[in-house]
Amino acid sequence: VPLYGKGDNIRDWLYVTDHCVAIDLVIHKGEIGETYLIGGDAEKTNIDIAKLLADKLGKDQSLIESVEDRAGHDYRYAIDFSKIKNELGWQPSVSFEEGIDKTIEWYKNNEK
């Protein structure tokens, strides 16, 4: 499993159904011309995600291989979703832990 650099880049994770619900809410209740950021409030490093997935899949973490980072790679993607939360009442309903388990299960059941 290739992993850029040391894997210390940070990403905010959000379960797919939460993302879809937020988009639908913005389409139907948001103000035209406004921007609404959608976030999961679940920042994790790439190495932590890789290790978590290896553990949950019963794989050895030694399969994770550090590869040269790409030029200009963003260190952190951070989302302040307070506007959609305050103005439209949206927030994630699926925890990171529940979402990652559901995602793994989906991939196991849909290997094709």
Buried (B, 14 or more C-beta within 10 A) or exposed (E): EEBBBEBBBBBBBBBEEBBEBBBEBBEEEBEEEEEBBBBBBBBBBBBBBBBBBBEEEEEEEEEBEEEEBEEEEEEEEEBEBEBBBEBBEBBBEBEBEEBBEBBBEEEEEEEE
